[in-house]
Every structure is written in C-alpha cells, then in structure tokens.
Amino acid sequence: MARKPARPGGRSINQHVRRKQKLKPSSRRWIERQLNDPYVQRAKREGMRSRAAYKLSEIDDKHAILTRGARVIDLGAAPGGWCQVAVERTGSTPEEPLVAAIDYLGMDPVPGVTVLEMDFLDDDAPGRLIEALGGAPDVVLSDMAAPTVGHRQTDHMRTMHLVEVAAEFAIEVLEPGGHFLAKTFQGGTEKALLDRLKNHFAKVIHVKPDASRAESVELYLLAKGFKGRG
C-alpha cells in the first residue's frame, strides 16, 4: 500500500481552477493542490477515506507497529483513513473488532471499528475507549489537530497540547511492548514530552513519510516498545 503513486491516466497534471469562480486566493490554491495531488487521486481510486491513510501505511511498512491481532485506539479518527489501514493490518472484523476510534466529528462506519462520536478531551472519553476496545490497546494512534484560529503560535500550542494529552493517555493504557504514534510539527515537540516518552519507551523518533507534503511542517512522533508505567 505504501508504494509511491503513479500519475493516473486520463487526468492532466497541474490543473487550475478557472478564474471566473469566486474564490479566495488561499481557497483556490488549496483546491488546485488537491486536484494535482497524486495521493488524493490514489485515495479516490482505491476507496480510502483520506490521503492520510498512506502516511500511516508508509510508517507501518518501515516500523511495523500494526501487527496481526493487535488492538488499536485511533484518536481524532475522522474521516477514517487511519482506521481503514488499522483494520486491514490487524485483521479486525465486525464480529471481533480490534480497533476503537474517537472523534467529535461524525464519520461513516468502518467495518471492524467501534466508533465513538465524542471529544477525546471529555473526562469520560478514555474509559469509554477502553470499554469499546474491550481491554488495553497495543497501539495508540493520534492524528488529532486543533481547529485553527488564524494565529500561528496559538494554533501550534493548541495542537501540541493534544499531542501531550494523547501521549499521557498512551502511557496510562498501553500494554507492555506497545507503540504510540502522533502527529506533531517540526520544532514543536517539547523536550519535557520527549524526555517523558523516552523514560517509558525503548525508542522515540520523529518520522516524515513521503505521503506528507514536502512543504508541510507536520511530522509524526513515534514511540516504540512501551516499557511500562513503573
């Protein structure tokens, strides 16, 4: 699944939105980028919910965090691309679901996934997730990002808070040997958080998959081999 996508036939490269359409320049650039993004086109062809599915696929191809039979919690799951990858790689089924997902945004059901439509920051969300999964997870995934308010530093701090909350959740619930993967930003992971993760995991690294746009500042924080809470 993680092969670099070929340019699909029947679609011209570098498409542009016609100028007569009334759009803000930023909106026009976003639409043109989507039209010309090979991962967006590939996701449509292959029935994936989002291009983000290929980010997780590439990370897992290299680091093998999603094993057959592993139980997975997906934080900030909508629209469900990561859930699709987790289901495929763990062997989760509707009869024996191995994936529990949460997002305050609604999303269409994914076979093999138990979905909670609620805010992960709600006090009862962690317990509800463990109950939905039927036990402790082997993997905690987080693609959460805070809604932007237009102020770069504020937006950055709000999203980094979600990373920290997700990391604390992972430390509290993971099975020994488990893994944690979360979206973060270049230069944004606080030393205190990295030190805490290094105390609890055998390996902590940043990764940037090919499916992540080159101009994007996003990175993924990967903590492997949970050593326990002691």
C-alpha positions, 0 to 999 in steps of 0.5 A: 500500500505504501508504494509511491503513486503513479500519475493516473491516466486520463487526468492532466497534471497541474490543473487550475481552477478557472478564474471566473469562480469566486474564490479566495486566493488561499481557497483556490490554491488549496483546491488546485493542490488537491486536484494535482495531488497524486495521493488524493487521486490514489485515495479516490481510486482505491476507496480510502477515506483520506490521503492520510491513510498512506502516511500511516501505511508508509510508517507501518511498512518501515516500523511495523507497529500494526501487527496481526491481532493487535488492538488499536485506539485511533484518536481524532479518527475522522474521516477514517483513513487511519482506521481503514489501514488499522483494520486491514493490518490487524485483521479486525472484523465486525464480529471481533473488532480490534480497533476503537476510534474517537472523534467529535466529528461524525464519520461513516462506519468502518467495518471492524471499528467501534466508533465513538462520536465524542471529544477525546478531551471529555473526562469520560472519553478514555474509559469509554475507549477502553470499554469499546476496545474491550481491554488495553490497546497495543497501539495508540494512534493520534492524528488529532489537530486543533481547529485553527484560529488564524494565529500561528503560535496559538494554533501550534500550542493548541495542537501540541497540547493534544499531542501531550494529552494523547501521549499521557493517555498512551502511557496510562493504557498501553500494554507492555511492548506497545507503540504510540504514534502522533502527529506533531510539527517540526520544532514543536515537540517539547523536550519535557514530552520527549524526555517523558516518552523516552523514560517509558519507551525503548525508542522515540523518533520523529518520522516524515513519510513521503505521503506528507507534503514536502512543504508541510511542517507536520511530522509524526512522533513515534514511540516504540516498545512501551516499557511500562508505567513503573 
